């Protein structure tokens, strides 16, 4: 019996920790401000220049731009964006 109680306790503890982590991540993600449009456009332009310099294939440019802009937004303390459209 003691091993069953221990296993149940461990499972409950892990589930509680997971729930607390999800709540913390959700709160943190929603707590970040949205970047001003002019900043997003400026970052997109800079990332486009990098794509040109690195001679990225056209098929990879869109994904690169979104990742590049989001990396910079994250570093600046802004919320990530879903698309550049």
LUMVOBA-910801 format. One record per residue: residue number from 1; residue in one letter; x, z, y of N, C-alpha, C, O, CB in turn. Coordinates in pm, 1 decimal. Glycine has a CB too. Layout:
N
(NUM,'A',(X,Z,Y),(X,Z,Y),(X,Z,Y),(X,Z,Y),(X,Z,Y))
...
//
This chain:
85
(1,'X',(79.3,0.0,-120.5),(0.0,0.0,0.0),(84.0,0.0,127.6),(49.8,-72.5,221.0),(-90.5,118.0,-0.6))
(2,'X',(191.4,77.0,136.2),(265.8,80.9,260.9),(316.2,-55.8,305.6),(319.1,-83.0,425.6),(381.3,174.4,247.2))
(3,'X',(356.2,-143.1,212.4),(404.7,-274.8,254.1),(290.8,-358.5,312.1),(315.1,-438.5,402.4),(469.5,-348.4,135.3))
(4,'X',(168.3,-343.1,264.0),(53.8,-415.2,319.7),(25.3,-367.2,460.6),(-2.6,-448.0,549.2),(-70.7,-397.3,231.1))
(5,'X',(31.8,-238.5,482.0),(9.2,-183.9,616.0),(118.5,-232.6,709.8),(90.3,-267.4,824.4),(5.1,-28.9,613.0))
(6,'X',(239.6,-235.4,664.0),(350.5,-282.4,745.4),(333.7,-429.8,780.3),(356.1,-470.0,894.4),(482.9,-260.0,672.9))
(7,'X',(294.4,-509.3,682.5),(274.0,-651.9,707.4),(160.8,-673.5,807.0),(173.1,-756.1,897.4),(244.0,-725.8,576.2))
(8,'X',(52.5,-601.4,791.9),(-60.6,-613.4,883.6),(-19.9,-571.6,1023.7),(-57.1,-636.5,1121.4),(-179.0,-528.7,835.3))
(9,'X',(54.8,-465.5,1033.9),(100.9,-418.1,1163.8),(191.9,-520.6,1230.2),(181.5,-545.5,1350.4),(173.8,-284.7,1149.1))
(10,'X',(279.3,-578.6,1153.1),(370.0,-680.2,1206.6),(291.1,-801.7,1253.3),(317.8,-854.9,1361.0),(474.5,-721.5,1100.8))
(11,'X',(194.7,-846.1,1174.3),(112.9,-961.4,1212.5),(37.0,-931.5,1340.4),(33.4,-1015.2,1430.6),(15.0,-998.9,1099.8))
(12,'X',(-23.6,-814.8,1350.2),(-98.2,-779.2,1471.3),(-6.7,-771.5,1592.7),(-43.5,-815.1,1701.8),(-170.3,-645.6,1452.0))
(13,'X',(110.5,-717.1,1573.9),(206.5,-707.9,1683.6),(249.1,-846.3,1729.9),(256.8,-872.3,1850.0),(328.9,-626.6,1641.2))
(14,'X',(276.7,-934.7,1635.5),(314.9,-1072.0,1669.9),(202.8,-1145.9,1740.5),(227.7,-1217.8,1837.2),(355.5,-1148.3,1545.1))
(15,'X',(79.7,-1129.4,1693.7),(-33.8,-1194.4,1758.6),(-53.9,-1141.9,1900.5),(-84.0,-1219.1,1991.5),(-161.0,-1173.5,1676.5))
(16,'X',(-37.5,-1012.0,1919.4),(-50.7,-953.7,2053.2),(58.4,-1006.8,2145.7),(32.1,-1036.8,2262.1),(-44.6,-799.7,2046.2))
(17,'X',(179.0,-1018.2,2095.0),(289.0,-1070.5,2175.0),(265.5,-1216.9,2210.3),(293.2,-1258.9,2322.7),(421.6,-1054.6,2100.3))
(18,'X',(215.2,-1294.1,2115.8),(185.4,-1434.6,2140.9),(77.3,-1449.3,2247.3),(89.2,-1532.3,2337.5),(142.0,-1503.8,2011.6))
(19,'X',(-27.0,-1369.8,2236.8),(-134.4,-1374.4,2336.0),(-82.2,-1336.9,2474.1),(-115.3,-1402.5,2572.9),(-249.1,-1280.6,2295.5))
(20,'X',(-1.8,-1233.1,2481.5),(55.2,-1190.8,2610.0),(144.1,-1300.8,2668.2),(142.8,-1323.4,2789.2),(136.1,-1060.0,2593.1))
(21,'X',(220.2,-1368.2,2584.7),(305.9,-1476.8,2631.1),(223.5,-1592.8,2684.8),(256.4,-1650.3,2788.6),(396.4,-1524.8,2518.4))
(22,'X',(116.9,-1627.0,2614.3),(30.8,-1737.1,2659.4),(-32.9,-1705.3,2793.7),(-40.7,-1791.7,2881.1),(-78.2,-1766.2,2555.5))
(23,'X',(-77.6,-1583.5,2810.2),(-138.2,-1542.5,2936.9),(-34.3,-1548.0,3048.3),(-64.1,-1594.3,3158.4),(-198.2,-1400.2,2925.7))
(24,'X',(86.5,-1501.4,3021.0),(192.2,-1502.2,3121.7),(229.6,-1645.1,3160.5),(246.8,-1674.6,3278.8),(315.8,-1427.3,3069.9))
(25,'X',(242.3,-1732.9,3063.2),(277.0,-1872.1,3090.9),(164.9,-1938.3,3169.6),(191.3,-2011.3,3265.2),(304.2,-1949.3,2959.7))
(26,'X',(41.9,-1914.1,3131.2),(-72.2,-1972.0,3201.8),(-75.6,-1924.6,3346.5),(-99.9,-2004.5,3436.9),(-203.4,-1935.7,3131.1))
(27,'X',(-51.9,-1797.0,3369.3),(-52.3,-1743.9,3504.4),(62.6,-1802.5,3586.1),(44.1,-1839.6,3702.0),(-43.3,-1591.3,3501.6))
(28,'X',(180.0,-1810.7,3526.5),(296.0,-1864.1,3596.1),(275.9,-2010.5,3633.4),(308.9,-2051.2,3744.9),(420.6,-1848.6,3510.1))
(29,'X',(222.3,-2089.6,3541.6),(203.1,-2232.2,3568.3),(104.1,-2253.3,3681.5),(123.7,-2341.7,3764.8),(155.0,-2304.5,3442.4))
(30,'X',(-0.6,-2174.5,3685.7),(-100.7,-2193.0,3790.3),(-57.2,-2129.8,3922.3),(-115.9,-2157.5,4026.9),(-233.9,-2134.2,3746.1))
(31,'X',(45.1,-2045.2,3917.6),(90.4,-1977.3,4038.9),(182.4,-2064.9,4123.9),(207.5,-2032.9,4240.1),(162.0,-1848.7,4002.2))
(32,'X',(232.7,-2174.7,4068.0),(322.6,-2260.6,4143.2),(242.9,-2349.2,4238.6),(136.4,-2399.5,4202.5),(407.8,-2346.4,4047.9))
(33,'X',(293.3,-2368.2,4358.6),(222.8,-2455.0,4454.1),(244.1,-2602.9,4421.8),(343.5,-2641.2,4360.2),(269.9,-2425.7,4597.3))
(34,'X',(149.7,-2683.5,4464.1),(164.3,-2828.3,4450.4),(259.1,-2877.3,4560.1),(255.9,-2827.6,4672.7),(24.8,-2901.1,4459.1))
(35,'X',(341.6,-2973.2,4526.7),(436.1,-3028.9,4623.9),(361.7,-3117.8,4722.7),(264.8,-3184.4,4686.5),(548.3,-3109.0,4552.6))
(36,'X',(407.4,-3118.6,4847.5),(349.3,-3212.7,4944.2),(374.7,-3356.4,4898.4),(478.0,-3385.5,4838.1),(408.6,-3189.7,5086.5))
(37,'X',(281.0,-3445.1,4927.0),(291.2,-3584.5,4884.6),(419.7,-3649.6,4934.7),(481.5,-3727.9,4862.7),(170.5,-3663.2,4933.8))
(38,'X',(460.3,-3618.1,5056.9),(582.4,-3678.8,5111.3),(704.6,-3639.8,5028.7),(796.5,-3720.2,5012.8),(602.5,-3636.7,5257.9))
(39,'X',(706.7,-3517.7,4976.1),(818.6,-3475.5,4891.5),(817.9,-3550.1,4758.5),(922.8,-3592.9,4710.4),(812.9,-3324.1,4867.0))
(40,'X',(699.9,-3565.6,4699.2),(689.3,-3638.7,4572.4),(734.8,-3783.1,4591.4),(809.2,-3836.7,4509.2),(544.0,-3634.7,4518.4))
(41,'X',(690.1,-3845.4,4699.7),(728.9,-3984.4,4725.6),(879.3,-3997.1,4749.2),(942.0,-4093.0,4704.2),(652.3,-4039.2,4846.5))
(42,'X',(936.0,-3901.0,4819.2),(1080.1,-3901.2,4844.4),(1158.7,-3885.1,4713.4),(1258.7,-3953.4,4691.2),(1117.3,-3788.6,4943.1))
(43,'X',(1112.3,-3794.5,4627.9),(1178.7,-3774.8,4499.0),(1165.3,-3899.0,4411.7),(1259.8,-3937.2,4342.6),(1120.2,-3652.6,4426.4))
(44,'X',(1048.5,-3961.8,4414.9),(1028.1,-4084.4,4335.8),(1125.0,-4192.7,4380.3),(1182.9,-4263.1,4297.6),(882.4,-4134.8,4349.1))
(45,'X',(1142.3,-4205.5,4510.8),(1234.9,-4306.1,4564.0),(1378.3,-4278.1,4518.7),(1450.0,-4369.5,4477.9),(1227.9,-4309.4,4717.8))
(46,'X',(1418.9,-4152.7,4526.2),(1554.5,-4116.1,4482.4),(1572.5,-4142.5,4332.9),(1677.6,-4190.4,4290.2),(1583.2,-3967.6,4513.6))
(47,'X',(1470.2,-4111.4,4253.9),(1477.5,-4133.9,4110.3),(1478.8,-4283.7,4077.4),(1544.6,-4326.3,3982.4),(1359.8,-4065.3,4040.3))
(48,'X',(1405.9,-4362.7,4156.3),(1409.1,-4507.5,4137.5),(1549.3,-4561.7,4162.2),(1595.1,-4651.8,4092.0),(1308.4,-4576.4,4230.7))
(49,'X',(1616.3,-4506.9,4261.3),(1753.3,-4550.8,4290.8),(1846.1,-4518.0,4173.5),(1933.1,-4597.6,4138.3),(1805.2,-4483.8,4420.8))
(50,'X',(1826.9,-4401.4,4114.1),(1907.8,-4363.5,3996.9),(1881.2,-4459.9,3882.5),(1974.3,-4503.4,3814.8),(1877.1,-4217.7,3952.7))
(51,'X',(1753.6,-4493.9,3860.4),(1717.8,-4587.3,3752.5),(1783.9,-4722.5,3773.0),(1830.6,-4785.0,3677.7),(1565.5,-4604.5,3744.4))
(52,'X',(1787.6,-4767.1,3897.5),(1852.4,-4895.4,3928.8),(2002.5,-4886.8,3902.8),(2060.7,-4975.0,3839.7),(1825.8,-4935.7,4076.0))
(53,'X',(2064.4,-4779.4,3952.2),(2209.3,-4762.7,3934.0),(2247.4,-4752.0,3786.3),(2351.5,-4802.2,3743.8),(2257.8,-4638.3,4008.7))
(54,'X',(2160.6,-4685.2,3708.5),(2187.1,-4669.0,3565.4),(2142.3,-4790.1,3483.4),(2160.5,-4793.2,3361.7),(2117.6,-4544.3,3514.1))
(55,'X',(2083.9,-4889.2,3550.2),(2037.4,-5011.9,3486.5),(1947.5,-4983.9,3365.4),(1966.8,-5039.2,3257.1),(2156.6,-5096.2,3443.9))
(56,'X',(1849.3,-4896.7,3387.2),(1756.5,-4864.5,3279.7),(1669.0,-4985.1,3247.2),(1629.3,-5059.0,3337.4),(1669.3,-4743.7,3318.0))
(57,'X',(1639.1,-5005.5,3120.3),(1547.1,-5112.3,3082.8),(1409.2,-5086.6,3145.3),(1366.4,-4971.7,3156.1),(1536.0,-5123.3,2928.1))
(58,'X',(1341.9,-5190.7,3185.3),(1212.1,-5179.7,3252.7),(1113.0,-5094.4,3173.2),(1034.7,-5019.8,3232.1),(1153.4,-5318.6,3275.8))
(59,'X',(1115.6,-5104.5,3041.9),(1023.1,-5029.9,2956.6),(1044.0,-4878.5,2965.2),(953.1,-4801.8,2933.4),(1038.4,-5075.2,2812.7))
(60,'X',(1162.0,-4835.2,3007.7),(1193.2,-4692.2,3013.5),(1178.4,-4632.3,3153.0),(1183.6,-4510.2,3168.4),(1333.0,-4669.3,2964.7))
(61,'X',(1160.4,-4715.2,3253.3),(1162.6,-4668.3,3391.9),(1049.2,-4571.8,3423.1),(1073.6,-4467.6,3484.0),(1155.9,-4785.9,3486.2))
(62,'X',(927.0,-4602.2,3383.9),(812.6,-4516.1,3416.8),(830.6,-4374.3,3364.1),(811.1,-4277.0,3436.9),(684.2,-4575.5,3360.5))
(63,'X',(867.7,-4363.5,3237.4),(887.7,-4231.3,3177.4),(1004.1,-4158.4,3245.4),(996.9,-4038.2,3271.0),(914.1,-4244.2,3025.5))
(64,'X',(1110.7,-4232.7,3274.1),(1225.6,-4172.9,3342.3),(1185.9,-4118.3,3479.0),(1222.5,-4006.3,3514.7),(1338.3,-4275.8,3357.4))
(65,'X',(1110.7,-4197.8,3555.7),(1071.0,-4155.0,3690.1),(989.5,-4027.1,3685.9),(1013.6,-3935.6,3764.7),(991.1,-4264.6,3759.4))
(66,'X',(893.2,-4019.6,3594.6),(810.0,-3899.6,3585.5),(894.3,-3778.4,3547.1),(879.5,-3671.5,3606.4),(696.7,-3920.1,3483.3))
(67,'X',(982.1,-3794.0,3449.1),(1069.1,-3682.9,3408.6),(1162.4,-3641.5,3521.9),(1181.6,-3522.7,3547.8),(1151.3,-3721.7,3285.1))
(68,'X',(1218.8,-3739.0,3587.9),(1312.7,-3713.5,3697.3),(1243.7,-3637.9,3811.2),(1295.1,-3537.2,3859.9),(1372.1,-3846.2,3749.5))
(69,'X',(1127.6,-3687.2,3852.8),(1053.7,-3622.3,3961.8),(1013.3,-3481.2,3920.2),(1028.7,-3387.3,3998.3),(928.2,-3705.3,4000.7))
(70,'X',(962.1,-3465.0,3799.1),(920.2,-3332.3,3753.5),(1036.9,-3234.7,3742.9),(1021.2,-3116.4,3772.9),(850.9,-3343.3,3619.1))
(71,'X',(1152.5,-3282.3,3701.2),(1270.9,-3195.4,3696.8),(1303.5,-3143.8,3836.4),(1333.6,-3025.8,3854.4),(1392.5,-3271.1,3637.9))
(72,'X',(1297.2,-3232.7,3934.6),(1328.0,-3192.7,4072.3),(1220.2,-3099.3,4127.9),(1251.5,-3002.3,4196.9),(1341.9,-3316.9,4162.4))
(73,'X',(1094.5,-3128.3,4098.1),(986.0,-3040.9,4144.2),(1001.3,-2900.5,4086.8),(980.7,-2801.4,4156.8),(849.0,-3099.3,4104.9))
(74,'X',(1037.4,-2892.7,3960.2),(1057.6,-2763.3,3895.6),(1170.7,-2686.5,3964.2),(1157.8,-2567.1,3991.3),(1088.6,-2782.0,3745.6))
(75,'X',(1280.7,-2755.1,3991.9),(1393.4,-2690.4,4059.6),(1355.7,-2642.5,4199.6),(1410.2,-2543.9,4249.2),(1511.8,-2786.4,4068.0))
(76,'X',(1262.0,-2713.2,4262.8),(1219.6,-2677.7,4398.4),(1108.9,-2571.7,4398.6),(1066.5,-2526.3,4504.9),(1171.7,-2802.1,4472.0))
(77,'X',(1062.2,-2532.5,4279.5),(959.6,-2429.7,4270.2),(817.8,-2481.8,4284.4),(726.2,-2405.8,4316.0),(983.6,-2326.9,4373.3))
(78,'X',(799.3,-2611.5,4261.1),(667.4,-2671.8,4269.9),(609.2,-2695.6,4130.5),(680.5,-2696.5,4030.2),(674.3,-2803.2,4348.1))
(79,'X',(480.1,-2714.2,4127.9),(407.5,-2747.8,4006.3),(445.6,-2889.3,3962.3),(467.0,-2977.6,4045.3),(254.2,-2736.0,4028.3))
(80,'X',(453.6,-2909.1,3831.2),(481.7,-3042.0,3776.5),(359.9,-3130.2,3795.6),(248.5,-3080.3,3811.2),(520.7,-3034.1,3626.3))
(81,'X',(380.2,-3260.5,3794.4),(270.0,-3354.4,3810.3),(248.6,-3429.7,3678.8),(340.1,-3442.0,3597.4),(297.9,-3453.4,3927.2))
(82,'X',(126.4,-3479.9,3659.6),(93.4,-3550.1,3535.5),(129.5,-3698.0,3541.1),(161.6,-3757.9,3438.5),(-54.0,-3535.1,3505.2))
(83,'X',(124.4,-3757.3,3659.9),(158.4,-3898.2,3671.8),(204.0,-3929.1,3813.3),(184.4,-3849.2,3904.8),(39.0,-3986.3,3633.3))
(84,'X',(264.1,-4044.2,3830.4),(311.0,-4088.3,3961.2),(219.3,-4193.6,4022.3),(253.3,-4253.8,4124.2),(451.8,-4143.0,3950.0))
(85,'X',(105.5,-4215.9,3962.0),(11.4,-4316.7,4011.9),(-61.3,-4270.7,4136.4),(-143.9,-4344.3,4190.5),(-89.2,-4351.8,3905.0))
//
